[in-house]
Amino acid sequence: MNISDFLMSLVSFSKDELNDILNHFEKESVLKNEVLVQQGDICNYLYYVEQGMGRSYYLNESGREITQWFFGVGKFMTSADSFFQKSPSLYYLEVLEDSVLYRISKSNIDKLFEKYPKMEKLGRLASIEMLTRVVNKLNAIQFQTAKERYDYMLAEFPDIVYQVPLGHIASYLGMSQETLSRIRKNEPKIM
């Protein structure tokens, strides 16, 4: 979904408002495996994913990558606490396939919030959607079986198994790659 359609799907901006808002975003083509934010750095941008897939992850005590979140088409991607609080990021942000992103700085988004009350509404709606997704993931990790977590993930990201290495998916779901392979082996085959 292009950024204009996305913004208009949440809030009906006038043509002039939309053009002004879009002028505050920078379009960026990013290559597969590019790291946008390093753990410990300040995340200076909120990214909108127009094409591609990204993830946030951290390194556990043994240096293994643990995927915290995936960001698909039509979603915002950032290290939220770092971006909004200007604190060091706990996560890396990485692009998993060639992607088209639109980025906006914290100062520019704050200017838009002040200038357009509708932008505050957009921010509220986007925050509620993101918070709901985070709560759903926590509930899945805490209360669902491995198979139910896998099904939840497929409902959230239908094409993810074609876009993302299985190791990233397994760590996102809080299971071993072997468990994920067993679950996928029992999936009905699509002809």
C-alpha positions in Angstrom: 0.0 0.0 0.0 1.5 3.4 -0.9 1.9 5.9 1.8 -0.7 8.3 0.5 -3.4 5.6 0.5 -2.3 4.4 4.0 -2.5 7.9 5.5 -5.9 8.5 3.9 -7.2 5.1 5.1 -6.8 6.3 8.7 -7.7 10.0 8.4 -9.3 12.0 5.6 -6.7 14.8 4.9 -7.3 17.5 2.4 -5.2 17.4 -0.7 -3.1 20.3 0.5 -2.6 18.7 4.0 -1.6 15.4 2.5 0.9 17.0 0.1 2.4 18.9 3.0 2.6 15.8 5.2 4.2 13.8 2.4 6.8 16.5 1.9 8.1 15.7 5.4 8.8 12.1 4.5 11.9 11.0 2.5 11.6 8.1 0.2 14.4 5.5 0.5 15.3 2.3 -1.4 17.0 -0.1 0.9 18.8 -3.3 0.0 18.2 -6.7 1.6 20.0 -7.2 4.9 20.7 -3.5 5.5 20.7 -2.6 9.2 19.0 0.8 9.7 19.6 1.0 13.4 22.3 -0.6 15.6 21.5 -1.7 19.1 22.7 1.1 21.4 22.2 3.8 18.8 19.4 6.4 18.8 16.7 5.5 16.3 16.2 8.8 14.5 13.4 7.8 12.1 10.0 6.4 11.9 9.8 4.3 8.7 6.7 3.4 6.6 7.2 0.2 4.7 5.7 0.6 1.2 7.4 -2.4 -0.2 9.5 -5.2 1.4 9.9 -6.5 5.0 11.9 -5.6 8.0 12.4 -6.8 11.5 13.7 -5.7 14.9 15.9 -8.1 16.9 18.4 -8.2 19.7 21.3 -10.5 20.6 20.8 -12.8 23.6 23.5 -13.6 26.2 25.1 -16.2 23.8 25.1 -13.8 20.9 22.1 -15.4 19.1 19.7 -13.1 17.2 16.2 -13.1 18.7 13.5 -11.5 16.4 11.3 -9.2 18.4 9.0 -8.0 15.5 8.4 -8.1 11.8 7.3 -5.1 9.8 5.5 -5.7 6.6 4.0 -3.6 3.8 1.6 -0.9 5.1 3.2 -0.8 8.6 5.4 1.7 10.4 8.8 0.4 11.5 10.9 1.8 14.3 12.5 1.1 17.6 9.6 2.9 19.4 11.1 3.7 22.8 14.3 5.0 21.1 12.5 7.1 18.5 10.0 8.7 20.8 12.2 9.0 24.0 15.6 9.6 22.2 17.1 6.8 24.2 19.5 4.1 23.0 17.8 1.4 21.1 17.5 -2.0 22.6 17.1 -3.5 19.1 18.6 -3.6 15.7 16.3 -2.7 12.8 17.1 -4.7 9.6 15.5 -4.9 6.2 15.0 -8.5 5.2 14.4 -7.9 1.4 14.9 -5.1 -1.0 12.5 -2.5 0.3 11.0 0.9 -0.4 10.6 2.9 2.8 9.5 6.4 3.7 11.2 7.9 6.7 10.3 10.9 8.9 12.4 12.4 11.7 11.0 12.9 15.3 11.2 16.7 14.8 9.3 16.6 11.6 6.6 14.4 13.0 6.3 16.7 16.0 5.9 19.7 13.7 3.1 17.9 11.8 1.4 16.9 15.1 1.4 20.6 16.1 0.3 21.9 12.7 -2.5 19.4 12.0 -4.8 18.0 14.7 -5.7 15.2 12.2 -2.1 14.1 12.5 -2.5 13.6 16.2 -5.6 11.4 15.4 -3.4 9.4 12.9 -0.8 9.0 15.6 -3.4 7.8 18.1 -4.9 5.3 15.6 -1.5 4.0 14.6 -0.4 3.7 18.2 -3.6 1.8 19.2 -3.1 -0.6 16.3 0.5 -1.2 17.2 -0.3 -1.7 20.9 -3.0 -4.1 20.0 -0.6 -6.1 17.9 2.0 -6.2 20.7 -0.6 -7.4 23.2 -1.8 -10.1 20.8 1.8 -11.3 20.3 2.4 -11.4 24.1 -0.8 -13.3 24.6 0.2 -15.7 21.9 3.6 -16.3 23.5 2.1 -16.7 27.0 -1.1 -18.7 26.3 -0.9 -20.5 23.0 0.7 -23.7 21.8 3.5 -23.6 19.3 1.0 -24.5 16.5 -1.4 -21.8 17.6 1.5 -19.2 17.6 2.5 -20.3 14.1 -1.1 -19.9 12.9 -1.4 -16.5 14.6 1.8 -15.4 12.8 0.5 -16.6 9.4 -2.7 -14.6 10.0 -0.6 -11.5 10.7 1.9 -12.1 8.0 0.4 -14.5 5.3 3.5 -14.6 3.0 6.2 -14.5 5.7 7.5 -18.0 5.0 8.4 -16.9 1.5 10.1 -13.7 2.7 12.0 -14.5 5.9 14.5 -17.2 6.9 12.9 -19.8 9.2 15.4 -19.1 12.0 14.0 -15.6 12.3 10.5 -16.9 12.3 11.3 -19.5 15.0 12.9 -16.9 17.3 10.0 -14.5 16.8 7.6 -17.3 17.8 9.7 -18.3 20.8 10.4 -21.8 19.6 13.3 -23.9 18.2 13.8 -24.3 14.4 13.1 -28.0 14.9 9.7 -27.3 16.5 8.9 -24.9 13.7 9.9 -27.5 11.1 7.7 -30.2 12.7 4.7 -27.7 12.6 5.3 -26.8 9.0 5.7 -30.5 8.0 2.2 -31.2 9.2 0.7 -28.3 7.3 -1.5 -29.2 4.3 0.3 -28.8 1.0 -1.1 -26.3 -1.4 -1.1 -27.4 -5.0 
